[in-house]
Amino acid sequence: MADATVLGSNDKVTLDDAVFGAPFNGPLVHEAVVAELAARRRGTHATLTRGKVRGGGAKPWRQKGTGRARAGSARSPLWIGGGTVFGPSPRHYTVKVNRKARRAALRAALSVHAERGSLFVLDAGAFDAPSTKQAHGLVSDRLGGSVLVALASDGQDAAAKSFRNLTGVSVLPVEAVGVADLVGAASLVVSREALDSLTDRAAREVARGEAS
């Protein structure tokens, strides 16, 4: 059974083997990451076609007799200030992934951190007030790569403010942590409350399957 070290002490926290001992499924994790990154795209990009550009109603010059090529509109895509051909239009990038698959991918990503020893537990209650120096002392030997700090939404503001100024450290509420965030982090630091929340979220499908 895997365990995680508590930062700033020699204590260990035992991890749920059903969540942190799952086999890695590369295609499933990739599918979940693609879906999460696609969901972050706003999809509001747009361009004006020749029918939407202002002006161009009058024919620039008569059809024949000028020696110039015929032209029907000054808003042709060939002209400066003309419309755009086949430009982007507002759309959504939603990629559907089943809930069971998302949670399986979450377990796989968490298991990788547990297996390679890059998962650490934080005592967020030790931060009475924001202290970047205190936070740096806890993760200084892990700042060579990206560090993801997951905290509970309530009562851990001091810890969040302590870590957010460190270069290479990202701080997220545990509810917002996704598979893409876990895969992109070299080290994962979670508070005890956040660890319980992550374990509960990832273990729901496992518990349901065992019950049935």
N, C-alpha and C positions, 0 to 999 in steps of 0.2 A: 504494500500500500504506500502511495506517494505521500510526501509531506512537504511543507514549505517553511522556510526560515522566517522568523519574525525579525524585522530590521531593528538594529540597535540592541539585540539580545541574542542569547543562544537558544531561545525557546523554539519549538517546532509546532506547527499546526498540521494535524492529520487531515488529508484531503479525501473527499468522497471518491472511492475507486470507480464508481459507476460513471462519474463525470470526468475525472482527471486520469482515468486509465483506459479511455476509449481508443480504439485503433484509428490511425490517421487515414482519412479518405480524401485524397488529393482532388479528384474531380468534383466531389461534393463541396469541398471548401472553396474551390475556384468558382463554382456556381453561386455560392452565397456571397462571395466577395464581389463578383460582377454585379449581382443584384443590388447590393448595398451601395456600391459606387455609382451605379446608374440612378438610384433613388435620390442621390445628392445633387443630380443635375437639374437645373431649373427648367430647361427646355423653352426658354422665352426668346430665343434667338429668332430673328425675322429680317427679311429683306423685302424691298418693294419691286414687284414685277412692273412691266411696262404699263399695265392697266391701272396700277396704283400710284404711279409717279404723277405729280402735279404738272399740268400743261400738256403740250403736244397734240392738242385737238386740231390745230390747223395744219394743212399740208405746207411744208417749208417753202417749196417752190413748185411751179407748174410741172406737169409730168414730162413734157417734151420741149425741145427747142433751146434748152439752156446749155447743153453739152455736159451736164453733170449727171451723175447716177440718180435714178429716180428715188425719191424719199417720200414716205407717207406720214412720218411723225418724227418730231425732234426728240421723242422719248424712246426711240428704238434702242435696244441693247447695244447697238454698234456706236451710238453717239455718247459723248460725255454728258453725264447727267441723265442718261437713259435708265431704263429698268434693268433688273438683274434676271438672268436666265437660270432657272432651276436653283435658285438660292434657298437657304434654309427657311423653314417656317415653324411656328410654335408647335411643339409636339411633346409627348411624354416618353420617358425612357424606361418605364416600368418593366422589370423582369420578374415574373412570378416564380417564387420558390415556396414550396409547401412548408408549413410550420414545422412539421416533423423533420424535414430535411434541414431547415435552418438550425434547429436545436442540435441535430446530429453534427452539423458543421461546427457549431459553437463548442460542443464537447471535444471534437477533434482538435480545434485550435487551443483550447485550454489544456488538453492532454499533452500537446507538444511542449508547452511552457513547463508543465509539471515534470515531464520526462527529462528535459535538458537542464532543469534546475534554475530556470529564469523567472520563476514565480516566487514573489516575496509578499509577506503580510506586514501591514503597517498598523501600528497602534496610533490611530488618529487622535485619541484622547490625550496623547502626550503634548499636543500643540495647544497650549492655553491661549496663545496669541500668534499671529502670523510671524514666522521666522524663516526667511530664506536660508540663513546660515545653518539652522538646525536641519532643514530639509536637505541641503547640500551634503551635510555630514552623513546622512543616511544612505544616499545614493551616489556618492562621489565616485566609488569604484565601478559604477555601472554607466557612467555618463559617456562612455565611448560610443555607445549606440543609442538608439531611440528608446525612451522609457515611457511607458504608459502607466499613469496613476489613476486608478478607479476608486472613487469615493462615494459614500452614501450621500444622498441629496440633503439630508437634514443633519444639522449639528456638526458638520465637518468643514465648515467654511474656513476656519483658521488653517487647517492642513492644506486645503485647496489653494489658498492664497500664498502659502509657503512654497509650494512646488511650482506654481505656474510661471514664475520668473526665471526658472532654470532653463538654460539652453538645452535643447534636445529632449525636454520633458513635456509631455502632453497630459493634461488633467481633464478627466471626463467624469460626469456622474455615471454611476454604474448602469443606470437604465439606458444610457446612450451608447454603451460599449457594444460594438458589433464584431463580427468575425474579421472584417477588414482591419479594424483597429488592432485586434489581437495578432493577426498575421504580420502587420507592419511594425510591431514593437519587438525590439530585441529583449527587453525585460518588462515584466508585468508586476506592478506593485498595487496591491489591493488592501483596503482596510478590512478589518474583521467583518464589519457589517456588509461591506460590498462583496466579500467572499461568500457570505451566506446567501446574498441575493443572486449572485452569479450561479452558485451551485443549485439553488432552487429553480432558477429559470431553465438551466440546462438539463435538470434531472426530471422535469415534468413528464416528458414522453417515456423515459425509462420506467418511472413509477407506474405510469398508466399501462405500459406493456406488461409489467410484472403482475399487475392486478388482474389483467385479463388472462 
